[in-house]
Amino acid sequence: MAREFYGVMADPVEQSLSPDIMSAAFALLGHDAAYVPFPVPAGKVKPALFAARTLGAKGFNISMPHKEDAVMYCDSVEGDAVGVGAVNTVVVADGRLVAHNTDAAAVVQALARARVQTNGARVLLLGAGGAARAAGWALGRAGAAEVIVANRGFGRGRALAAHLARQGVNALAAPLSLPAMRELVPMCGVLVNATSVGMNAPGQSPLPDEVEPAEGAAALDLVYRPVQTRFLAWAQAHGLVAVDGLDVLVLQAIGSLSLWLGRPVDKAKFFAPLRTAALEALARVEKASKG
């Protein structure tokens, strides 16, 4: 029996790659720990958090749809979770639930790995949900000159831009429409897809194919299933640096591990094997989904 246990709370949780990534990480560390998926229905994160603490969990990840709700039920909120207003990592310390967010840093780290310059860049952020909130805040803090939030529901995009502005980010909202994208995409050096298009609608892209990007721009897709999305294929066809969502997933996992262990986990050592574990898990999920 493992000395410690951790887990992930999500709905649905069956196709989460986190158990495979974290199990591989604990094996590499030689750390006696188990990582368990917890199916937690929407609206039930409060009792789940309290139960996990009572049962002796050392920490856990929080995934959709609980990232914003979980903030309310933790004893304290620290680090990036304060600015983002959402939690993806909980540390149990002396019986207290401490909320953190490693999604935000992972976005900047994934772009940095690809040598994408974010300081001074104009960013086009597609989407206005929890992933967009973390990405917009992180890129603003990393020195983006401007973050333009483009969402099909303009009101929601405007609300996110207002939230980011209150956090000190130079942000504005735009409609996610063909005329607006024709004007804005060529003006932006970093394009981030934080919508679910490409995952919930495989083979589709949040941007029309006929939109022309700026030369030398970069594209990051936070969708990681499939790894190669149509958005990234469009970016590569135009010669852009393309960064997939699996990089972000692995980097946020390394961030979570560092918080749980109370010490930095070496990204240079752990990134490649954890990405391999994620790819193998993804292949199994895809095979199972096809029957």
C-alpha positions, -999 to +999 in steps of 0.1 A: +000+000+000+014+034-010+026+057+018+008+087+003-020+093-020-030+121-044-057+125-070-076+145-096-111+157-093-130+162-126-163+155-144-158+135-165-125+121-152-123+088-171-102+101-199-079+123-178-042+118-186-031+130-152-030+096-135-006+083-161+016+114-160+017+116-122+023+078-117+052+081-141+065+111-122+063+093-088+081+063-103+109+084-116+112+101-083+112+068-064+084+083-043+060+059-026+027+075-037-005+066-055-025+090-077-062+083-081-089+097-104-120+110-085-152+114-105-168+145-089-200+158-104-205+195-111-215+213-079-201+186-056-165+198-053-170+211-017-178+178-001-152+161-023-125+184-011-134+179+026-136+142+022-102+139+005-087+159+034-104+137+059-091+106+042-056+118+043-048+130+008-016+149+005-028+169-025-048+168-056-054+184-090-087+201-098-099+200-134-131+211-152-157+220-142-144+227-107-115+251-111-133+283-101-157+268-076-129+251-056-113+285-047-143+292-024-138+260-004-100+261+003-086+276+035-062+298+017-054+309-019-018+314-029+005+323-058-009+325-093-043+313-081-049+347-065-046+366-098-062+339-120-092+333-096-091+295-103-073+265-088-059+234-104-037+222-076-045+218-039-018+212-012-030+197+021-008+212+047-014+207+085-050+198+077-055+230+056-065+231+019-042+255+001-052+265-034-026+271-062-026+274-099+001+259-121-018+263-154-008+299-157+029+294-154+028+264-177+015+285-206+044+309-204+069+280-199+056+261-229+061+292-251+095+298-236+105+262-244+097+270-281+117+303-277+086+324-283+091+360-270+061+370-250+075+402-234+062+431-255+040+408-277+004+415-287-015+384-278-048+372-294-065+350-269-093+329-284-119+320-258-131+334-224-134+303-201-111+291-173-082+282-196-084+316-212-084+333-178-052+315-167-035+321-201-044+358-203-033+366-168+000+347-172+008+363-205+000+397-191+022+392-162+050+379-185+050+414-202+026+411-231+020+445-245-017+438-250-041+408-246-070+408-270-098+385-258-119+372-288-149+352-279-181+342-298-201+355-269-188+391-268-203+398-234-183+370-218-151+381-236-156+416-224-161+404-188-128+385-190-110+415-205-123+436-176-111+410-151-077+409-166-076+447-166-083+447-129-053+425-125-031+450-143-032+434-177-036+457-208-066+438-221-095+445-245-123+424-260-131+417-296-158+395-314-146+362-327-159+369-362-143+367-396-140+405-402-125+410-367-100+381-372-090+394-406-080+426-390-065+414-357-047+381-365-021+399-387-014+423-359-006+397-332+026+379-325+012+352-302-021+334-310-036+312-282-065+289-286-082+286-252-115+273-267-126+237-268-128+238-306-106+211-320-114+188-291-152+189-288-153+196-325-124+175-340-112+187-373-124+223-368-104+254-359-114+285-340-099+306-368-111+306-405-085+291-428-084+322-450-071+344-422-035+353-427-012+356-396+018+378-391+052+365-403+072+351-374+041+347-351+036+318-328+005+297-321-003+278-289-033+254-287-044+245-252-063+215-266-042+184-263-066+158-276-058+154-304-022+167-301-021+179-337-052+201-341-064+218-372-055+252-356-018+240-352-018+225-388-030+260-400-002+276-380+025+253-394+012+257-429+019+294-425+053+289-411+044+298-375+060+283-344+034+259-332+031+247-295+007+220-285-014+216-254+004+185-242+034+206-234+012+228-212-004+197-195+030+182-187+045+215-174+015+222-151+019+186-138+055+193-129+044+225-112+019+205-091+046+180-081+069+208-070+042+222-047+033+188-032+070+178-026+080+213-014+109+215-037+114+223-074+112+193-098+138+194-126+119+202-158+149+193-180+149+158-165+112+151-162+096+168-192+105+142-219+095+111-199+063+126-187+053+138-222+060+102-234+037+089-206+010+113-217+013+103-253+010+066-244-020+073-223-036+094-250-030+066-275-049+042-252-077+066-247-081+071-284-080+033-290-106+027-263-129+054-277-129+037-311-139+004-296 
